[in-house]
Amino acid sequence: MKTTSRIYTALVFIFLFAPIAILLVFSFNESKSLSVFGGFSIKWYRELLHDEATLESVRNTLLLAVSAMVISTVMGTAAAVGIQKLRSKWLRTALSTATDIPMTNPDIITGISLMLMFVFVGRLFGLANSLSFWTMLIAHVTFCLPYVILQVLPRLRQMDPSLPEAAQDLGCPPLRAFFKVVLPEIRPGIVTGAIMAFTLSLDDFVISYFTSGAGFQTLPVRIYNMTKKTVTPKMYALATIIFFVILALLLISNLTDQNKKKPNQ
């Protein structure tokens, strides 16, 4: 059984990481071939730095992801607090069910329905271009918001409800009691929700494709448009850079968590 489990684990890791390894290797390929390695070179990284259209799509993607993360984190935290304070069990269940719909709904249905709504509203107000950065931002906040609520609500349920009440009994105003007592208790859920919102927005293609305007293009949409012709090794170089940046952030996060746990042990 041990040998079988080891073989299975090895096959899973090979299946997961072999494509990434191939991507890393061919990002340093001298030739333009996607199957033959013609020698080590960093010319695709140099060409990437001179590709203004791709760099602009990267900036657009980061701007959209950060904006969606901030807005959905603030709105999701406020919504989670509001849902938790509802006294009606049925109303709380109804709101929780409505919150789960964007997560269970297929992306293509969400994207098409949002596109139709934006176009209808745009024509209603006589706008020449119904789709823009703002429509994409609204769409990204829409599907990121439930994930933030899903991360914050369990933290609120685990918190002792007498803590904010005790703070208010001691003369602390409700708003200050929230920032001084409630917010530190639910901060891990807020941080996790913010990270999920950022990564979901950064990675999204389907909803972005249907709600993007002509003047604003994200990196996933640009890569898809390139596949209609050919994907150059410049995209391999960009993917390699993104991979190592995310890997570095994960290592820093894990090291920080270990350092926080050591004094408590």
Secondary structure, DSSP 8 states (H G I E B T S, - for coil): -HHHHHHHHHHHHHHHHHHHHHHHHHTTBSSS-SSS---B--HHHHHHHT-HHHHHHHHHHHHHHHHHHHHHHHHHHHHHHHHHH---HHHHHHHHHHHHHHHHS-HHHHHHHHHHHHHHHHHHTT-S---SHHHHHHHHHHHHHHHHHHHHHHHHHHS-THHHHHHHHTT--HHHHIIIIIHHHHHHHHHHHHHHHHHHHHH--HHHHHH--TT---HHHHHHHHHTT---HHHHHHHHHHHHHHHHHHHHHHHHHHHHHGGG-
